[in-house]
Each structure stands twice: as C-alpha cells, then as structure tokens.
Amino acid sequence: MPITVNLDVMMAKRKISAGELAEKIDITPANLSILKNNKAKAVRFSTLEALCDALDCQPGDILEFTREEK
C-alpha cells in the first residue's frame, strides 16, 4: 500500500506508550495496534485529529505517501 503509517516513530519521539496513547485518544489498544502496524484500510479524520493533538504533530508526520513502481 502506498500510504505508510509512521505512528510508532512519532510515539517514540514523544515517549508515549501505545496504552497511554489509546487512552488519550479514546480508542481501543487493538484499534491503535491496527493503525500502528499499517493494517488499517481507513482512518477517520476525528481519529487523525486526536492523534495529532495527543502527539503534537501534523498529519504528514504520521502518514507518508510512497509512489509504487509500475
């Protein structure tokens, strides 16, 4: 998939655990894990907003587009 979720990088930079972040943004640890491990098919804007607020970052710090070779 050409969209990569760099959530683990931002979490490490902010020194926040998955459990703490899940609690802060009010999602289950299982759903955060799906996002973190690049298994999500979609992300709600409300979730992205909560992540950016909790991690004090921009959406581009979390999501990265990589063009696939044709």
N, CA, C and O atoms as a GROMACS GRO file, in nm:
protein
  280
    1MET      N    1   0.085  -0.118   0.000
    1MET     CA    2   0.000   0.000   0.000
    1MET      C    3   0.090   0.124   0.000
    1MET      O    4   0.188   0.130   0.074
    2PRO      N    5   0.057   0.223  -0.081
    2PRO     CA    6   0.143   0.339  -0.093
    2PRO      C    7   0.137   0.436   0.026
    2PRO      O    8   0.221   0.526   0.035
    3ILE      N    9   0.042   0.420   0.117
    3ILE     CA   10   0.035   0.504   0.237
    3ILE      C   11   0.095   0.425   0.354
    3ILE      O   12   0.050   0.315   0.386
    4THR      N   13   0.197   0.484   0.417
    4THR     CA   14   0.262   0.422   0.532
    4THR      C   15   0.227   0.503   0.656
    4THR      O   16   0.230   0.626   0.653
    5VAL      N   17   0.194   0.434   0.763
    5VAL     CA   18   0.163   0.498   0.890
    5VAL      C   19   0.288   0.492   0.977
    5VAL      O   20   0.335   0.384   1.014
    6ASN      N   21   0.342   0.609   1.010
    6ASN     CA   22   0.463   0.618   1.091
    6ASN      C   23   0.430   0.652   1.236
    6ASN      O   24   0.500   0.730   1.301
    7LEU      N   25   0.325   0.593   1.286
    7LEU     CA   26   0.279   0.622   1.421
    7LEU      C   27   0.382   0.580   1.526
    7LEU      O   28   0.401   0.650   1.626
    8ASP      N   29   0.447   0.468   1.504
    8ASP     CA   30   0.546   0.420   1.601
    8ASP      C   31   0.663   0.517   1.614
    8ASP      O   32   0.719   0.532   1.722
    9VAL      N   33   0.700   0.583   1.504
    9VAL     CA   34   0.808   0.681   1.507
    9VAL      C   35   0.769   0.801   1.592
    9VAL      O   36   0.847   0.846   1.676
   10MET      N   37   0.649   0.852   1.571
   10MET     CA   38   0.603   0.967   1.648
   10MET      C   39   0.585   0.931   1.795
   10MET      O   40   0.614   1.012   1.883
   11MET      N   41   0.538   0.811   1.822
   11MET     CA   42   0.521   0.768   1.961
   11MET      C   43   0.657   0.762   2.031
   11MET      O   44   0.670   0.802   2.146
   12ALA      N   45   0.758   0.712   1.962
   12ALA     CA   46   0.893   0.704   2.018
   12ALA      C   47   0.949   0.844   2.043
   12ALA      O   48   1.009   0.869   2.148
   13LYS      N   49   0.928   0.935   1.948
   13LYS     CA   50   0.976   1.072   1.964
   13LYS      C   51   0.911   1.140   2.084
   13LYS      O   52   0.976   1.218   2.153
   14ARG      N   53   0.784   1.110   2.107
   14ARG     CA   54   0.709   1.173   2.217
   14ARG      C   55   0.715   1.091   2.346
   14ARG      O   56   0.660   1.131   2.449
   15LYS      N   57   0.782   0.977   2.339
   15LYS     CA   58   0.798   0.888   2.455
   15LYS      C   59   0.662   0.855   2.520
   15LYS      O   60   0.642   0.874   2.640
   16ILE      N   61   0.572   0.804   2.437
   16ILE     CA   62   0.438   0.767   2.484
   16ILE      C   63   0.412   0.622   2.446
   16ILE      O   64   0.442   0.580   2.334
   17SER      N   65   0.356   0.547   2.538
   17SER     CA   66   0.326   0.406   2.511
   17SER      C   67   0.195   0.393   2.434
   17SER      O   68   0.114   0.486   2.429
   18ALA      N   69   0.176   0.277   2.374
   18ALA     CA   70   0.054   0.252   2.298
   18ALA      C   71  -0.068   0.258   2.390
   18ALA      O   72  -0.171   0.316   2.354
   19GLY      N   73  -0.057   0.201   2.507
   19GLY     CA   74  -0.169   0.203   2.601
   19GLY      C   75  -0.206   0.344   2.643
   19GLY      O   76  -0.324   0.378   2.652
   20GLU      N   77  -0.105   0.425   2.670
   20GLU     CA   78  -0.129   0.564   2.711
   20GLU      C   79  -0.192   0.644   2.598
   20GLU      O   80  -0.285   0.721   2.620
   21LEU      N   81  -0.141   0.624   2.475
   21LEU     CA   82  -0.195   0.697   2.360
   21LEU      C   83  -0.339   0.654   2.332
   21LEU      O   84  -0.425   0.738   2.305
   22ALA      N   85  -0.364   0.524   2.337
   22ALA     CA   86  -0.500   0.474   2.312
   22ALA      C   87  -0.598   0.536   2.412
   22ALA      O   88  -0.709   0.574   2.375
   23GLU      N   89  -0.557   0.545   2.537
   23GLU     CA   90  -0.642   0.604   2.640
   23GLU      C   91  -0.664   0.753   2.613
   23GLU      O   92  -0.776   0.803   2.627
   24LYS      N   93  -0.557   0.823   2.575
   24LYS     CA   94  -0.566   0.967   2.549
   24LYS      C   95  -0.662   0.999   2.435
   24LYS      O   96  -0.735   1.098   2.442
   25ILE      N   97  -0.661   0.917   2.331
   25ILE     CA   98  -0.744   0.948   2.213
   25ILE      C   99  -0.874   0.867   2.212
   25ILE      O  100  -0.952   0.874   2.117
   26ASP      N  101  -0.895   0.792   2.318
   26ASP     CA  102  -1.021   0.718   2.338
   26ASP      C  103  -1.051   0.616   2.227
   26ASP      O  104  -1.162   0.611   2.174
   27ILE      N  105  -0.950   0.535   2.194
   27ILE     CA  106  -0.974   0.419   2.108
   27ILE      C  107  -0.916   0.296   2.180
   27ILE      O  108  -0.838   0.310   2.274
   28THR      N  109  -0.955   0.180   2.135
   28THR     CA  110  -0.906   0.059   2.200
   28THR      C  111  -0.759   0.035   2.162
   28THR      O  112  -0.716   0.074   2.054
   29PRO      N  113  -0.683  -0.028   2.252
   29PRO     CA  114  -0.546  -0.063   2.217
   29PRO      C  115  -0.539  -0.149   2.090
   29PRO      O  116  -0.444  -0.137   2.013
   30ALA      N  117  -0.638  -0.235   2.069
   30ALA     CA  118  -0.641  -0.319   1.949
   30ALA      C  119  -0.653  -0.234   1.822
   30ALA      O  120  -0.585  -0.260   1.723
   31ASN      N  121  -0.740  -0.132   1.825
   31ASN     CA  122  -0.754  -0.045   1.707
   31ASN      C  123  -0.630   0.039   1.685
   31ASN      O  124  -0.592   0.064   1.571
   32LEU      N  125  -0.566   0.083   1.793
   32LEU     CA  126  -0.440   0.158   1.778
   32LEU      C  127  -0.333   0.069   1.717
   32LEU      O  128  -0.255   0.114   1.633
   33SER      N  129  -0.330  -0.056   1.758
   33SER     CA  130  -0.234  -0.152   1.704
   33SER      C  131  -0.256  -0.173   1.554
   33SER      O  132  -0.159  -0.182   1.478
   34ILE      N  133  -0.380  -0.179   1.511
   34ILE     CA  134  -0.412  -0.193   1.368
   34ILE      C  135  -0.357  -0.074   1.291
   34ILE      O  136  -0.298  -0.090   1.184
   35LEU      N  137  -0.376   0.046   1.345
   35LEU     CA  138  -0.322   0.166   1.281
   35LEU      C  139  -0.170   0.163   1.279
   35LEU      O  140  -0.107   0.186   1.175
   36LYS      N  141  -0.111   0.134   1.394
   36LYS     CA  142   0.033   0.137   1.411
   36LYS      C  143   0.104   0.037   1.320
   36LYS      O  144   0.215   0.063   1.273
   37ASN      N  145   0.041  -0.076   1.297
   37ASN     CA  146   0.104  -0.183   1.219
   37ASN      C  147   0.065  -0.181   1.071
   37ASN      O  148   0.083  -0.279   0.999
   38ASN      N  149   0.011  -0.066   1.026
   38ASN     CA  150  -0.021  -0.047   0.884
   38ASN      C  151  -0.126  -0.145   0.832
   38ASN      O  152  -0.124  -0.181   0.715
   39LYS      N  153  -0.217  -0.188   0.918
   39LYS     CA  154  -0.320  -0.284   0.878
   39LYS      C  155  -0.454  -0.216   0.851
   39LYS      O  156  -0.547  -0.280   0.802
   40ALA      N  157  -0.465  -0.087   0.883
   40ALA     CA  158  -0.592  -0.015   0.867
   40ALA      C  159  -0.620   0.013   0.719
   40ALA      O  160  -0.528   0.042   0.643
   41LYS      N  161  -0.745   0.003   0.681
   41LYS     CA  162  -0.787   0.035   0.545
   41LYS      C  163  -0.826   0.182   0.534
   41LYS      O  164  -0.827   0.238   0.424
   42ALA      N  165  -0.859   0.244   0.648
   42ALA     CA  166  -0.902   0.384   0.650
   42ALA      C  167  -0.877   0.440   0.789
   42ALA      O  168  -0.865   0.367   0.887
   43VAL      N  169  -0.870   0.573   0.796
   43VAL     CA  170  -0.854   0.643   0.923
   43VAL      C  171  -0.956   0.756   0.924
   43VAL      O  172  -0.962   0.836   0.830
   44ARG      N  173  -1.035   0.764   1.029
   44ARG     CA  174  -1.130   0.874   1.042
   44ARG      C  175  -1.054   1.003   1.068
   44ARG      O  176  -0.952   1.003   1.136
   45PHE      N  177  -1.105   1.112   1.014
   45PHE     CA  178  -1.042   1.241   1.040
   45PHE      C  179  -1.044   1.273   1.189
   45PHE      O  180  -0.950   1.334   1.240
   46SER      N  181  -1.149   1.234   1.258
   46SER     CA  182  -1.155   1.260   1.402
   46SER      C  183  -1.044   1.185   1.477
   46SER      O  184  -0.989   1.238   1.573
   47THR      N  185  -1.013   1.064   1.432
   47THR     CA  186  -0.903   0.988   1.493
   47THR      C  187  -0.769   1.052   1.460
   47THR      O  188  -0.683   1.064   1.546
   48LEU      N  189  -0.752   1.092   1.334
   48LEU     CA  190  -0.628   1.158   1.292
   48LEU      C  191  -0.608   1.288   1.370
   48LEU      O  192  -0.497   1.320   1.413
   49GLU      N  193  -0.716   1.363   1.387
   49GLU     CA  194  -0.710   1.488   1.463
   49GLU      C  195  -0.670   1.461   1.608
   49GLU      O  196  -0.586   1.532   1.663
   50ALA      N  197  -0.728   1.359   1.669
   50ALA     CA  198  -0.696   1.323   1.807
   50ALA      C  199  -0.549   1.279   1.820
   50ALA      O  200  -0.481   1.314   1.916
   51LEU      N  201  -0.502   1.202   1.721
   51LEU     CA  202  -0.361   1.159   1.721
   51LEU      C  203  -0.268   1.280   1.713
   51LEU      O  204  -0.171   1.290   1.788
   52CYS      N  205  -0.298   1.371   1.620
   52CYS     CA  206  -0.213   1.490   1.604
   52CYS      C  207  -0.215   1.576   1.729
   52CYS      O  208  -0.112   1.632   1.767
   53ASP      N  209  -0.329   1.587   1.792
   53ASP     CA  210  -0.340   1.666   1.915
   53ASP      C  211  -0.259   1.601   2.027
   53ASP      O  212  -0.182   1.668   2.096
   54ALA      N  213  -0.275   1.471   2.045
   54ALA     CA  214  -0.207   1.399   2.153
   54ALA      C  215  -0.056   1.394   2.131
   54ALA      O  216   0.021   1.398   2.227
   55LEU      N  217  -0.013   1.386   2.005
   55LEU     CA  218   0.130   1.374   1.975
   55LEU      C  219   0.194   1.507   1.936
   55LEU      O  220   0.314   1.514   1.908
   56ASP      N  221   0.113   1.613   1.935
   56ASP     CA  222   0.160   1.747   1.899
   56ASP      C  223   0.236   1.743   1.767
   56ASP      O  224   0.354   1.778   1.760
   57CYS      N  225   0.166   1.698   1.663
   57CYS     CA  226   0.229   1.685   1.532
   57CYS      C  227   0.128   1.716   1.422
   57CYS      O  228   0.012   1.747   1.449
   58GLN      N  229   0.172   1.708   1.298
   58GLN     CA  230   0.089   1.730   1.182
   58GLN      C  231   0.055   1.594   1.118
   58GLN      O  232   0.128   1.497   1.140
   59PRO      N  233  -0.055   1.585   1.041
   59PRO     CA  234  -0.090   1.459   0.975
   59PRO      C  235   0.026   1.402   0.892
   59PRO      O  236   0.044   1.280   0.888
   60GLY      N  237   0.104   1.488   0.828
   60GLY     CA  238   0.216   1.443   0.748
   60GLY      C  239   0.329   1.380   0.829
   60GLY      O  240   0.415   1.311   0.774
   61ASP      N  241   0.329   1.405   0.959
   61ASP     CA  242   0.428   1.340   1.046
   61ASP      C  243   0.390   1.194   1.071
   61ASP      O  244   0.475   1.112   1.106
   62ILE      N  245   0.263   1.163   1.053
   62ILE     CA  246   0.212   1.028   1.080
   62ILE      C  247   0.193   0.948   0.952
   62ILE      O  248   0.224   0.829   0.947
   63LEU      N  249   0.143   1.014   0.848
   63LEU     CA  250   0.112   0.946   0.722
   63LEU      C  251   0.213   0.984   0.614
   63LEU      O  252   0.250   1.101   0.602
   64GLU      N  253   0.257   0.886   0.538
   64GLU     CA  254   0.355   0.908   0.431
   64GLU      C  255   0.310   0.837   0.305
   64GLU      O  256   0.272   0.720   0.308
   65PHE      N  257   0.316   0.909   0.193
   65PHE     CA  258   0.282   0.851   0.064
   65PHE      C  259   0.410   0.812  -0.010
   65PHE      O  260   0.502   0.892  -0.023
   66THR      N  261   0.414   0.689  -0.058
   66THR     CA  262   0.527   0.642  -0.138
   66THR      C  263   0.473   0.589  -0.270
   66THR      O  264   0.391   0.497  -0.272
   67ARG      N  265   0.519   0.646  -0.378
   67ARG     CA  266   0.472   0.605  -0.510
   67ARG      C  267   0.519   0.463  -0.538
   67ARG      O  268   0.636   0.429  -0.520
   68GLU      N  269   0.425   0.380  -0.584
   68GLU     CA  270   0.461   0.242  -0.619
   68GLU      C  271   0.521   0.238  -0.759
   68GLU      O  272   0.481   0.314  -0.847
   69GLU      N  273   0.616   0.150  -0.778
   69GLU     CA  274   0.677   0.131  -0.910
   69GLU      C  275   0.576   0.066  -1.003
   69GLU      O  276   0.501  -0.022  -0.961
   70LYS      N  277   0.574   0.109  -1.129
   70LYS     CA  278   0.480   0.050  -1.226
   70LYS      C  279   0.549  -0.049  -1.314
   70LYS      O  280   0.486  -0.108  -1.402
   0.00000   0.00000   0.00000
